[in-house]
Amino acid sequence: SVLTVAKAKRAFVESQRAEEASMGTITGFELSMGLDYEEFLECLGRCGLLKYDQIEQMRPADRVTALILNVLGRMDVPSVITAATLVRALSTFVANRDSQPLPDESEEDHAKFLEMWSLLDLSDVRDHPEFNHDLHDFLQQAFAQLRLIFPFYCKSISGAENARDAELMDMQEWLAFIRDCKIVSKSFNRGLAENVFVTSTSHVNRPTSFGDADRQMAFYEFVEAICRCAYLRENYSSQKRQVPLPECVAHLLDECILPYAQRDVSLAVRLKINSDAGVSKAFEIYGEPLWVLHAHLARQGRNESGRETLSMEQFLELLQSQGIVGDLSVRQLSEVRVPKHTLKTYRSVLTVAKAKRAFVESQRAEEASMGTITGFELSMGLDYEEFLECLGRCGLLKYDQIEQMRPADRVTALILNVLGRMDVPSVITAATLVRAPNNFNSQYDSVRLTGESEGDHAKWLSLWRTVESGIADLHGFPLWLKDVHNILHESLPGLDAAFTRVASRGGEFELDFSAWQHFARSAAASMPDVASEEDAVEVAELVFGVETSTISGVQRLNFQGFVAALPRLAFGLCNPQFGKTEAQALGQVVRSARVKPVPWALMSLLDSLEVHIGGEPLYAASSPRAGLDDAPELARAAHSPVGASPRSPSRRVEGG
């Protein structure tokens, strides 16, 4: 566009009206010294035609109009040329006019999407704005998911000092999003991802309330950054055809972001807590001490509106003071003697980051415009109702790996932790304890035999307490406790007679080691299919060392010790693999699935000794190994093949 001074002077002169004069005068006509209004208009037209003569897109009228706008100061020359030569899109999409809500999208959500769309600035991307319509459609379909994804990462707040720090996404959280979604590829590395973050947070018109433009990202900038990542990922250093932006965004959303990005499920957890009757009951039971605790801690955190709130620092200090924050592993315990390899180790984890997230997600979000930080604003602390919800969230997180605990149990456990009434290891131990079914208590469950006096029964219970304390380490205790009690109780007269036969005389009946060893070998000889004589010698030595008491400097077994030693001896003879290392081997854990249970072994031993119950032998001499049909309880307890378990006695008296 050119208009020289010479051309302007010529246009000025040529626009004046010439008055005819004689040919003898200078030029044959005379000119006035200036331009009237009509001549001025003509001069503007001449200058317009000259000024924009090289702009082929402009018609003569456009050129004249442009110069008039220049003269009036309403448009400068570059703007005129830019507007005239602009390569316009074939079709222009206007979101406010052309966008329609999706079938499952509310008017409110659609309005928020349009607000976010109006803030996007992708004018530097190739083919803008021709791709606007397609890009709008792809982003609208993913908008609901993106609104769940963004809060999850902006609330990670690993270094946040308060709740407001969780309202924007920083560089670390952006890179965590990139990592989770597996966006990094051969053509798109971490450095490009960092550059996209800086570009998307460096808008000229960015509100100052968003903080440092190079450090934090708002929601609409997050969506814009996704678009830029998608375009660079497909087209950076590519020798192939340029992939349009909508196609790039659709591929990134479908292949990376939607399948792998983590979502903010704070609303779902809130509904779960509020709808669980057990959780509500726990809050009701412990409501008073929790209210006192919150009031005590929040009294110094009263905000400008007068609300007493609990700050994030106070909440974290509370959790840490009770040992709740951290990673703890607890070994499962069992009331039953079971193989140790069957007991699990349970882990309970609540990190500072997770506690901070629970704090933020428990606050009631007040909806704001999409132009603000993330579409919602958060207060600086927790009121009492939010404090309860936060405890619920932390309980669900802390005991998430304890499958035995229901949601209400987890929340109740954390309340007890916070109130200092129960520590974390005790909670896990109580929840995972393997309890003995049908636990037998001799004080209440033992009944007198037919013809047994109350005095004799009391003596038996005194003897049984000694026996019970001596067999607590045997395999399967106390599942078989009732059966062993009944066997020994009913066979007590026969055991007395057997002890008399084998015991040495010395004022009182006692068994020394040689007599005990002879007794064990005799029992083993009657059980050739179970234990060998060598097994009997070794087991007898181990059992004798455990059960004997020192009498006059000599280790001997009295009748009480003899009865207490029989279950251990029987178990060792029927399971000789238990007694080959040390004294505790009889009670140690064995990985065998064919361990003979203590009642089975005890009845086998008594059967071999032909101990009588009420004047009858325990088993017929012709059948030392009776079938399982007569002893269904023992048959269920035994792991040995069918037909290898003896029957159990049944002569009991119900009541006193």
C-alpha positions as CSV (number, residue, x, y, z in Angstrom):
1,S,0.0,0.0,0.0
2,V,1.7,3.2,-1.3
3,L,0.7,6.9,-1.4
4,T,3.6,9.3,-1.9
5,V,3.5,13.1,-1.3
6,A,3.8,13.7,-5.0
7,K,0.8,11.5,-5.7
8,A,-1.2,13.2,-3.0
9,K,-0.4,16.7,-4.5
10,R,-1.4,15.5,-7.9
11,A,-4.7,14.2,-6.5
12,F,-5.2,17.6,-4.8
13,V,-4.6,19.5,-8.0
14,E,-6.7,17.2,-10.2
15,S,-9.6,17.5,-7.9
16,Q,-10.0,21.3,-8.4
17,R,-12.6,22.7,-10.9
18,A,-10.8,24.3,-13.9
19,E,-12.2,27.7,-15.3
20,E,-11.7,28.1,-19.1
21,A,-9.4,30.9,-20.1
22,S,-7.9,32.2,-23.2
23,M,-5.3,30.0,-24.9
24,G,-3.0,32.9,-24.6
25,T,-2.8,32.6,-21.0
26,I,-0.4,30.2,-19.3
27,T,-2.1,26.9,-19.7
28,G,-5.4,27.8,-21.2
29,F,-7.2,27.5,-17.8
30,E,-6.9,28.8,-14.3
31,L,-7.0,26.9,-10.9
32,S,-8.2,28.1,-7.6
33,M,-6.0,28.0,-4.5
34,G,-7.9,25.4,-2.5
35,L,-10.6,22.6,-2.4
36,D,-14.2,23.2,-1.6
37,Y,-16.3,20.3,-0.1
38,E,-17.2,18.6,-3.4
39,E,-13.6,18.8,-4.5
40,F,-12.4,17.5,-1.1
41,L,-14.6,14.4,-1.6
42,E,-13.2,13.8,-5.0
43,C,-9.7,14.1,-3.7
44,L,-10.4,11.5,-1.0
45,G,-11.6,9.2,-3.7
46,R,-8.5,9.7,-5.8
47,C,-6.2,9.1,-2.8
48,G,-8.2,5.9,-1.9
49,L,-7.8,4.5,-5.4
50,L,-4.1,5.3,-5.3
51,K,-3.4,4.1,-1.7
52,Y,-5.0,0.6,-2.1
53,D,-4.3,0.1,-5.8
54,Q,-2.3,-3.0,-5.1
55,I,-4.9,-4.7,-2.9
56,E,-6.6,-6.8,-5.4
57,Q,-9.2,-8.1,-3.0
58,M,-10.6,-4.5,-2.7
59,R,-13.1,-3.1,-5.1
60,P,-12.9,0.7,-5.9
61,A,-15.7,1.4,-3.5
62,D,-13.8,-0.6,-0.8
63,R,-10.6,1.4,-1.4
64,V,-12.4,4.8,-1.1
65,T,-14.3,3.6,2.0
66,A,-11.1,2.4,3.6
67,L,-9.4,5.8,3.1
68,I,-12.4,7.6,4.6
69,L,-12.1,5.4,7.7
70,N,-8.3,6.2,7.8
71,V,-9.0,9.9,7.6
72,L,-11.6,9.8,10.3
73,G,-9.3,7.8,12.5
74,R,-11.7,4.9,12.8
75,M,-9.3,2.3,11.3
76,D,-5.6,2.3,10.6
77,V,-4.0,1.3,7.4
78,P,-2.7,-2.1,8.6
79,S,-6.1,-3.1,10.0
80,V,-7.7,-2.2,6.6
81,I,-5.2,-4.4,4.7
82,T,-5.5,-7.3,7.3
83,A,-9.3,-7.3,7.1
84,A,-9.3,-7.1,3.3
85,T,-6.7,-9.9,2.8
86,L,-7.8,-12.2,5.6
87,V,-8.2,-15.8,4.5
88,R,-11.5,-16.7,6.1
89,A,-12.8,-20.1,7.2
90,L,-15.3,-21.8,4.9
91,S,-17.7,-22.1,7.8
92,T,-17.6,-20.2,11.1
93,F,-18.9,-22.0,14.2
94,V,-20.4,-19.8,16.9
95,A,-20.8,-21.9,20.1
96,N,-23.4,-19.7,21.8
97,R,-25.5,-19.9,18.7
98,D,-24.9,-23.4,17.4
99,S,-24.0,-25.5,20.5
100,Q,-26.8,-27.8,21.8
101,P,-26.9,-29.8,25.1
102,L,-26.2,-33.5,24.9
103,P,-29.1,-35.9,25.7
104,D,-27.8,-36.6,29.2
105,E,-26.5,-33.1,29.8
106,S,-28.3,-30.6,32.0
107,E,-28.7,-27.0,31.0
108,E,-26.5,-26.0,33.9
109,D,-23.7,-28.3,32.9
110,H,-24.1,-27.1,29.3
111,A,-23.8,-23.5,30.4
112,K,-20.6,-24.3,32.3
113,F,-19.2,-26.0,29.2
114,L,-19.9,-23.0,27.1
115,E,-18.2,-20.8,29.7
116,M,-15.1,-23.0,29.6
117,W,-15.2,-23.1,25.8
118,S,-15.2,-19.3,25.6
119,L,-12.0,-19.1,27.6
120,L,-10.0,-21.5,25.3
121,D,-7.3,-19.8,23.2
122,L,-6.1,-22.1,20.4
123,S,-5.7,-19.4,17.7
124,D,-2.1,-20.3,17.2
125,V,-2.9,-23.8,16.1
126,R,-3.0,-24.6,12.5
127,D,-6.4,-24.5,10.7
128,H,-8.0,-22.4,13.5
129,P,-10.9,-21.8,13.5
130,E,-12.0,-24.3,10.9
131,F,-11.7,-27.1,13.5
132,N,-13.8,-25.4,16.1
133,H,-17.1,-27.3,15.4
134,D,-15.5,-30.8,15.6
135,L,-13.3,-29.9,18.5
136,H,-16.3,-28.5,20.4
137,D,-18.2,-31.8,19.9
138,F,-15.3,-34.0,21.2
139,L,-14.7,-31.8,24.2
140,Q,-18.4,-31.6,25.1
141,Q,-18.6,-35.4,25.2
142,A,-15.6,-35.6,27.5
143,F,-16.4,-32.6,29.6
144,A,-18.1,-34.5,32.5
145,Q,-15.1,-36.8,32.8
146,L,-12.6,-34.0,32.6
147,R,-14.4,-32.3,35.5
148,L,-13.8,-35.4,37.6
149,I,-10.2,-35.9,36.4
150,F,-9.0,-32.4,37.1
151,P,-10.0,-32.1,40.8
152,F,-8.3,-35.5,41.5
153,Y,-4.9,-34.2,40.4
154,C,-5.2,-30.6,41.6
155,K,-6.2,-32.0,45.0
156,S,-3.1,-34.2,45.4
157,I,-1.6,-31.2,47.2
158,S,1.6,-33.1,48.2
159,G,3.1,-29.7,49.2
160,A,-0.1,-27.8,50.0
161,E,-0.2,-25.7,53.1
162,N,-4.0,-25.1,53.2
163,A,-7.1,-26.0,51.2
164,R,-6.8,-23.2,48.8
165,D,-3.6,-24.6,47.4
166,A,-5.6,-27.6,46.2
167,E,-7.7,-25.5,43.8
168,L,-5.1,-25.2,41.0
169,M,-2.9,-27.8,39.3
170,D,0.8,-27.2,39.6
171,M,3.6,-28.5,37.4
172,Q,4.2,-31.6,39.6
173,E,0.5,-32.6,39.5
174,W,0.4,-32.0,35.7
175,L,3.3,-34.3,35.2
176,A,1.6,-36.9,37.4
177,F,-1.4,-36.7,35.1
178,I,0.8,-37.1,32.1
179,R,2.5,-40.2,33.7
180,D,-0.8,-41.8,34.7
181,C,-2.3,-41.4,31.3
182,K,0.8,-42.7,29.5
183,I,0.9,-39.7,27.2
184,V,4.7,-39.6,26.9
185,S,5.7,-41.3,23.6
186,K,8.6,-41.3,21.2
187,S,7.4,-38.0,19.6
188,F,6.2,-36.4,22.9
189,N,8.6,-36.3,25.8
190,R,8.5,-34.8,29.3
191,G,10.1,-31.6,28.2
192,L,7.3,-30.9,25.7
193,A,4.8,-31.6,28.4
194,E,6.5,-29.0,30.6
195,N,6.5,-26.5,27.7
196,V,2.8,-27.1,27.2
197,F,2.1,-26.3,30.8
198,V,4.0,-23.0,30.6
199,T,2.3,-22.0,27.3
200,S,-1.2,-22.8,28.7
201,T,-0.7,-20.8,31.9
202,S,0.9,-17.7,30.2
203,H,-2.2,-15.9,28.8
204,V,-1.9,-12.2,28.6
205,N,-5.4,-11.7,29.9
206,R,-5.1,-14.3,32.7
207,P,-6.8,-13.2,35.9
208,T,-4.3,-12.2,38.7
209,S,-6.3,-14.3,41.2
210,F,-4.9,-17.4,39.5
211,G,-1.5,-16.8,40.9
212,D,1.8,-17.3,39.2
213,A,1.2,-18.0,35.5
214,D,4.1,-20.3,35.3
215,R,3.2,-22.4,38.3
216,Q,-0.5,-23.1,38.5
217,M,-3.1,-24.2,36.0
218,A,-6.9,-23.5,36.0
219,F,-9.5,-25.9,34.7
220,Y,-10.0,-24.2,31.3
221,E,-6.2,-24.1,30.9
222,F,-6.0,-27.8,31.7
223,V,-8.4,-28.5,28.8
224,E,-6.4,-26.2,26.5
225,A,-3.2,-28.0,27.6
226,I,-4.8,-31.4,26.7
227,C,-5.5,-30.0,23.2
228,R,-2.0,-28.8,22.7
229,C,-0.5,-32.1,23.9
230,A,-2.7,-34.0,21.5
231,Y,-1.6,-31.8,18.6
232,L,2.1,-32.0,19.4
233,R,1.9,-35.7,20.1
234,E,0.6,-36.4,16.6
235,N,2.4,-33.8,14.6
236,Y,5.7,-32.9,16.3
237,S,8.6,-33.7,14.0
238,S,6.3,-35.6,11.7
239,Q,7.1,-36.0,8.1
240,K,3.6,-37.3,7.3
241,R,0.5,-35.3,6.7
242,Q,-0.6,-32.9,9.5
243,V,-3.3,-34.5,11.6
244,P,-6.2,-32.0,12.3
245,L,-6.5,-31.0,16.0
246,P,-10.0,-32.6,16.5
247,E,-8.7,-35.9,15.4
248,C,-5.6,-35.6,17.7
249,V,-7.8,-34.7,20.7
250,A,-10.2,-37.6,20.0
251,H,-7.4,-40.1,19.8
252,L,-5.7,-38.8,23.0
253,L,-9.0,-38.9,25.0
254,D,-9.9,-42.3,23.8
255,E,-6.5,-44.0,24.0
256,C,-4.9,-42.3,27.0
257,I,-6.9,-40.0,29.2
258,L,-10.3,-41.6,29.6
259,P,-9.0,-45.2,30.2
260,Y,-6.1,-44.3,32.6
261,A,-6.7,-41.0,34.3
262,Q,-7.9,-41.2,37.9
263,R,-11.2,-39.6,38.9
264,D,-12.3,-37.6,41.8
265,V,-14.8,-39.8,43.6
266,S,-15.4,-37.4,46.6
267,L,-19.1,-37.1,45.8
268,A,-19.6,-40.8,45.6
269,V,-17.8,-41.4,48.9
270,R,-19.9,-38.7,50.5
271,L,-23.1,-40.4,49.4
272,K,-21.7,-43.7,50.7
273,I,-20.9,-42.3,54.1
274,N,-24.3,-40.5,54.4
275,S,-26.3,-43.5,53.3
276,D,-24.6,-46.1,55.5
277,A,-26.8,-46.8,58.6
278,G,-23.8,-48.2,60.5
279,V,-21.7,-45.1,59.9
280,S,-24.6,-42.9,61.0
281,K,-24.9,-45.0,64.1
282,A,-21.2,-44.6,64.9
283,F,-21.5,-40.8,64.6
284,E,-24.5,-40.9,66.8
285,I,-22.8,-43.0,69.5
286,Y,-19.6,-41.0,69.6
287,G,-21.2,-37.7,68.7
288,E,-20.7,-36.0,72.1
289,P,-16.9,-36.7,72.5
290,L,-16.3,-35.8,68.8
291,W,-18.2,-32.6,69.2
292,V,-16.2,-31.7,72.3
293,L,-12.9,-32.6,70.5
294,H,-13.9,-30.5,67.4
295,A,-14.9,-27.5,69.5
296,H,-11.7,-27.6,71.5
297,L,-9.5,-27.7,68.5
298,A,-11.5,-25.3,66.3
299,R,-11.9,-22.6,69.0
300,Q,-8.7,-20.9,67.8
301,G,-9.6,-21.4,64.1
302,R,-12.7,-19.2,64.1
303,N,-12.9,-17.4,60.7
304,E,-14.1,-14.0,59.7
305,S,-17.7,-15.2,59.4
306,G,-17.7,-16.5,63.0
307,R,-17.7,-20.2,62.1
308,E,-15.5,-22.4,64.3
309,T,-13.5,-24.5,61.9
310,L,-10.7,-27.0,62.1
311,S,-7.7,-26.1,59.9
312,M,-5.7,-28.6,57.9
313,E,-2.7,-28.2,60.1
314,Q,-4.8,-28.9,63.2
315,F,-6.4,-32.0,61.6
316,L,-3.0,-33.4,60.5
317,E,-1.6,-32.8,63.9
318,L,-4.5,-34.7,65.5
319,L,-4.0,-37.7,63.2
320,Q,-0.3,-37.8,63.8
321,S,-0.6,-37.5,67.6
322,Q,-2.7,-40.7,67.7
323,G,-0.4,-42.6,65.4
324,I,-3.0,-42.8,62.6
325,V,-0.8,-41.3,59.8
326,G,1.7,-43.8,58.5
327,D,2.2,-47.3,57.1
328,L,1.7,-50.2,59.6
329,S,1.8,-54.0,59.1
330,V,0.2,-56.3,61.7
331,R,0.5,-60.1,61.8
332,Q,-2.8,-61.9,62.1
333,L,-3.4,-63.8,65.3
334,S,-5.5,-66.9,65.9
335,E,-7.3,-68.4,68.9
336,V,-6.8,-71.8,67.1
337,R,-3.4,-73.5,66.7
338,V,-3.1,-73.3,62.9
339,P,-0.2,-73.4,60.6
340,K,1.6,-70.1,60.7
341,H,1.8,-69.9,56.9
342,T,-2.0,-69.6,56.8
343,L,-1.9,-66.4,58.9
344,K,-1.7,-63.2,56.9
345,T,0.0,-59.9,57.4
346,Y,-2.3,-57.0,57.1
347,R,-1.3,-53.5,56.1
348,S,-2.9,-50.3,57.0
349,V,-1.8,-47.1,55.2
350,L,-2.8,-43.5,55.5
351,T,-0.4,-41.0,54.1
352,V,-0.2,-37.3,54.7
353,A,-1.3,-36.7,51.1
354,K,-4.3,-38.9,51.4
355,A,-5.3,-37.2,54.7
356,K,-5.0,-33.8,53.0
357,R,-7.1,-35.0,50.1
358,A,-9.8,-36.2,52.5
359,F,-9.7,-32.8,54.3
360,V,-10.3,-31.0,51.0
361,E,-12.9,-33.3,49.7
362,S,-14.9,-33.1,52.9
363,Q,-15.5,-29.3,52.4
364,R,-18.7,-28.2,50.9
365,A,-17.9,-26.7,47.5
366,E,-19.7,-23.5,46.5
367,E,-20.3,-23.4,42.8
368,A,-18.6,-20.5,41.0
369,S,-17.9,-19.6,37.4
370,M,-15.6,-21.7,35.3
371,G,-13.4,-18.6,35.0
372,T,-12.5,-19.0,38.6
373,I,-10.0,-21.5,39.8
374,T,-11.6,-24.9,39.2
375,G,-15.3,-24.2,39.0
376,F,-15.7,-24.2,42.8
377,E,-14.3,-22.4,45.9
378,L,-13.3,-24.0,49.2
379,S,-13.3,-22.6,52.7
380,M,-10.2,-22.7,54.8
381,G,-11.4,-25.2,57.5
382,L,-13.8,-27.9,58.5
383,D,-17.0,-27.2,60.5
384,Y,-18.4,-30.0,62.7
385,E,-20.4,-31.8,59.9
386,E,-17.4,-31.6,57.5
387,F,-15.2,-32.9,60.3
388,L,-17.4,-36.0,60.7
389,E,-17.3,-36.6,57.0
390,C,-13.5,-36.2,56.9
391,L,-13.2,-38.8,59.7
392,G,-15.3,-41.2,57.6
393,R,-13.2,-40.7,54.6
394,C,-10.0,-41.3,56.5
395,G,-11.4,-44.4,58.1
396,L,-12.3,-45.9,54.7
397,L,-8.8,-45.1,53.5
398,K,-6.9,-46.2,56.6
399,Y,-8.5,-49.7,56.8
400,D,-9.2,-50.2,53.1
401,Q,-7.0,-53.3,52.9
402,I,-8.7,-55.0,55.9
403,E,-11.3,-57.1,54.1
404,Q,-12.9,-58.3,57.3
405,M,-14.0,-54.8,58.2
406,R,-17.2,-53.3,56.7
407,P,-17.4,-49.5,55.9
408,A,-19.1,-48.9,59.3
409,D,-16.4,-50.8,61.1
410,R,-13.6,-48.8,59.4
411,V,-15.2,-45.5,60.3
412,T,-15.9,-46.6,63.9
413,A,-12.3,-47.8,64.2
414,L,-10.9,-44.5,63.1
415,I,-13.2,-42.7,65.6
416,L,-11.8,-44.8,68.4
417,N,-8.3,-44.0,67.1
418,V,-8.9,-40.3,67.1
419,L,-10.5,-40.4,70.6
420,G,-7.5,-42.4,71.9
421,R,-9.6,-45.3,73.0
422,M,-8.0,-47.9,70.7
423,D,-4.7,-47.8,68.8
424,V,-4.3,-49.0,65.2
425,P,-2.6,-52.3,65.9
426,S,-5.3,-53.3,68.3
427,V,-8.0,-52.5,65.8
428,I,-6.4,-54.6,63.1
429,T,-5.7,-57.5,65.5
430,A,-9.3,-57.5,66.7
431,A,-10.7,-57.3,63.2
432,T,-8.5,-60.1,61.7
433,L,-8.3,-62.5,64.7
434,V,-9.1,-66.1,63.7
435,R,-11.7,-67.0,66.4
436,A,-12.3,-70.5,67.6
437,P,-15.8,-71.7,66.7
438,N,-17.9,-73.2,69.6
439,N,-15.2,-72.3,72.2
440,F,-15.4,-74.8,75.1
441,N,-15.4,-73.5,78.7
442,S,-15.2,-76.3,81.2
443,Q,-16.6,-74.2,84.0
444,Y,-19.9,-73.8,82.2
445,D,-19.9,-76.6,79.6
446,S,-18.6,-79.6,81.6
447,V,-21.4,-81.9,82.9
448,R,-21.3,-84.7,85.5
449,L,-21.2,-88.3,84.3
450,T,-23.8,-90.8,85.4
451,G,-23.2,-91.6,89.1
452,E,-20.6,-89.0,89.5
453,S,-20.8,-86.9,92.6
454,E,-20.4,-83.1,92.7
455,G,-17.2,-83.6,94.8
456,D,-15.7,-86.0,92.2
457,H,-16.7,-83.6,89.4
458,A,-15.0,-80.7,91.2
459,K,-11.8,-82.8,91.5
460,W,-12.0,-83.6,87.8
461,L,-12.3,-79.9,86.9
462,S,-9.3,-79.1,89.0
463,L,-7.4,-81.8,87.1
464,W,-8.7,-80.6,83.8
465,R,-7.4,-77.1,84.3
466,T,-3.9,-78.5,84.6
467,V,-4.4,-80.6,81.5
468,E,-5.8,-77.7,79.5
469,S,-2.9,-75.4,80.3
470,G,-0.5,-78.1,79.2
471,I,-2.0,-78.8,75.8
472,A,-2.7,-75.2,74.6
473,D,0.2,-75.3,72.2
474,L,-0.9,-78.4,70.3
475,H,-2.1,-78.3,66.8
476,G,-5.7,-77.2,66.3
477,F,-6.2,-75.9,69.9
478,P,-9.0,-75.2,71.0
479,L,-11.2,-76.6,68.2
480,W,-10.9,-80.1,69.7
481,L,-10.9,-79.0,73.4
482,K,-14.4,-80.3,74.1
483,D,-13.7,-83.7,72.6
484,V,-10.5,-84.1,74.6
485,H,-12.3,-83.1,77.8
486,N,-15.1,-85.6,77.2
487,I,-12.6,-88.4,76.3
488,L,-10.5,-87.9,79.4
489,H,-13.4,-87.4,81.7
490,E,-15.2,-90.5,80.7
491,S,-12.1,-92.6,80.7
492,L,-10.8,-91.3,84.0
493,P,-11.4,-94.6,86.0
494,G,-9.7,-96.6,83.3
495,L,-6.8,-94.2,83.3
496,D,-6.5,-94.5,87.1
497,A,-6.2,-98.3,86.7
498,A,-3.7,-98.0,83.9
499,F,-1.5,-95.6,85.9
500,T,-1.6,-98.0,88.9
501,R,-0.4,-100.9,86.7
502,V,2.6,-99.1,85.3
503,A,3.6,-96.7,88.2
504,S,6.4,-97.6,90.7
505,R,5.6,-97.7,94.4
506,G,7.1,-95.3,96.9
507,G,4.4,-94.1,99.3
508,E,2.8,-92.4,96.3
509,F,2.4,-93.6,92.8
510,E,4.8,-91.9,90.3
511,L,6.3,-92.7,87.0
512,D,10.0,-92.3,86.5
513,F,11.5,-92.0,83.0
514,S,12.2,-95.6,82.5
515,A,8.7,-96.6,83.4
516,W,7.3,-93.8,81.2
517,Q,9.5,-94.9,78.3
518,H,8.3,-98.5,78.7
519,F,4.8,-97.3,78.7
520,A,5.3,-95.3,75.5
521,R,7.0,-98.3,73.7
522,S,4.1,-100.6,74.7
523,A,1.6,-98.1,73.3
524,A,3.6,-97.7,70.1
525,A,3.8,-101.5,69.7
526,S,0.0,-101.6,69.6
527,M,-0.1,-98.9,66.9
528,P,2.4,-100.3,64.3
529,D,0.6,-98.5,61.4
530,V,1.0,-95.1,63.2
531,A,4.3,-94.9,65.1
532,S,7.5,-97.0,65.3
533,E,9.3,-97.9,68.4
534,E,12.0,-95.4,67.6
535,D,9.4,-92.7,67.3
536,A,8.0,-93.7,70.6
537,V,11.4,-93.4,72.4
538,E,12.0,-90.0,71.0
539,V,8.5,-88.7,71.6
540,A,8.5,-90.1,75.2
541,E,11.7,-88.3,76.0
542,L,10.3,-85.0,74.7
543,V,7.0,-85.3,76.5
544,F,8.5,-86.4,79.7
545,G,10.8,-83.3,79.8
546,V,7.7,-81.0,79.3
547,E,5.3,-82.6,81.8
548,T,7.4,-83.9,84.7
549,S,7.8,-82.3,88.0
550,T,10.9,-82.6,90.3
551,I,10.2,-84.8,93.3
552,S,13.2,-85.4,95.7
553,G,15.6,-84.4,92.9
554,V,14.2,-87.1,90.5
555,Q,11.9,-86.2,87.6
556,R,8.7,-88.2,88.0
557,L,5.2,-88.1,86.7
558,N,2.3,-88.2,89.2
559,F,-1.2,-89.1,88.1
560,Q,-2.0,-85.5,87.3
561,G,1.0,-85.1,85.1
562,F,0.3,-88.6,83.6
563,V,-3.2,-87.5,82.5
564,A,-1.8,-84.2,81.2
565,A,0.9,-86.0,79.2
566,L,-1.4,-88.4,77.4
567,P,-2.8,-86.0,74.8
568,R,0.7,-84.8,74.0
569,L,2.1,-88.4,73.8
570,A,-0.8,-89.5,71.7
571,F,-0.4,-86.6,69.2
572,G,3.4,-87.2,69.0
573,L,2.9,-91.0,68.3
574,C,0.3,-90.4,65.6
575,N,2.3,-87.5,64.2
576,P,5.9,-88.4,64.7
577,Q,7.1,-85.6,62.4
578,F,6.2,-83.2,65.2
579,G,8.8,-84.5,67.6
580,K,12.1,-84.6,65.8
581,T,13.7,-81.3,66.7
582,E,13.0,-79.8,70.1
583,A,10.6,-79.9,73.0
584,Q,8.3,-77.3,71.4
585,A,8.1,-79.3,68.2
586,L,5.0,-81.1,69.4
587,G,3.2,-77.8,69.2
588,Q,4.9,-76.3,66.2
589,V,3.2,-75.6,62.9
590,V,3.4,-78.2,60.3
591,R,2.4,-77.7,56.6
592,S,1.0,-81.2,56.3
593,A,-2.6,-81.6,55.3
594,R,-2.8,-85.1,56.9
595,V,-2.1,-84.2,60.6
596,K,-4.0,-86.5,62.9
597,P,-6.1,-84.3,65.3
598,V,-5.5,-84.6,69.0
599,P,-8.9,-86.3,69.8
600,W,-8.3,-89.0,67.1
601,A,-4.8,-89.6,68.4
602,L,-5.9,-89.7,72.1
603,M,-8.6,-92.3,71.4
604,S,-6.1,-94.4,69.4
605,L,-3.8,-94.4,72.3
606,L,-6.5,-95.3,74.8
607,D,-7.8,-98.0,72.5
608,S,-4.3,-99.5,72.3
609,L,-4.1,-99.6,76.1
610,E,-7.7,-101.1,76.3
611,V,-8.7,-98.4,78.8
612,H,-12.3,-99.1,79.9
613,I,-15.1,-96.6,80.2
614,G,-17.8,-97.5,82.7
615,G,-16.7,-101.2,82.7
616,E,-16.5,-101.5,78.9
617,P,-13.4,-101.2,76.8
618,L,-13.2,-98.1,74.7
619,Y,-13.2,-100.3,71.6
620,A,-13.7,-104.0,70.9
621,A,-10.5,-106.0,70.9
622,S,-11.2,-107.2,67.4
623,S,-11.6,-103.6,66.1
624,P,-8.9,-101.3,67.4
625,R,-9.8,-98.8,64.7
626,A,-13.5,-98.3,64.5
627,G,-15.2,-96.5,61.6
628,L,-16.1,-92.8,61.6
629,D,-19.8,-93.4,61.6
630,D,-20.0,-93.4,65.4
631,A,-18.0,-90.1,65.7
632,P,-19.2,-87.5,63.2
633,E,-17.6,-84.6,65.1
634,L,-14.2,-86.2,65.1
635,A,-14.6,-87.4,61.5
636,R,-15.1,-83.8,60.5
637,A,-12.0,-82.7,62.4
638,A,-9.7,-85.5,61.1
639,H,-7.7,-85.0,57.9
640,S,-6.9,-88.7,57.6
641,P,-8.6,-91.1,55.2
642,V,-12.1,-92.3,56.0
643,G,-12.1,-95.4,58.2
644,A,-8.8,-94.5,60.0
645,S,-10.5,-92.6,62.9
646,P,-11.7,-94.3,66.1
647,R,-15.2,-93.6,67.6
648,S,-15.7,-91.3,70.5
649,P,-17.4,-92.1,73.8
650,S,-21.0,-90.9,74.3
651,R,-22.0,-91.8,77.9
652,R,-22.9,-88.3,79.2
653,V,-25.4,-86.9,81.7
654,E,-27.1,-83.7,80.7
655,G,-27.5,-81.4,83.7
656,G,-26.4,-81.9,87.3
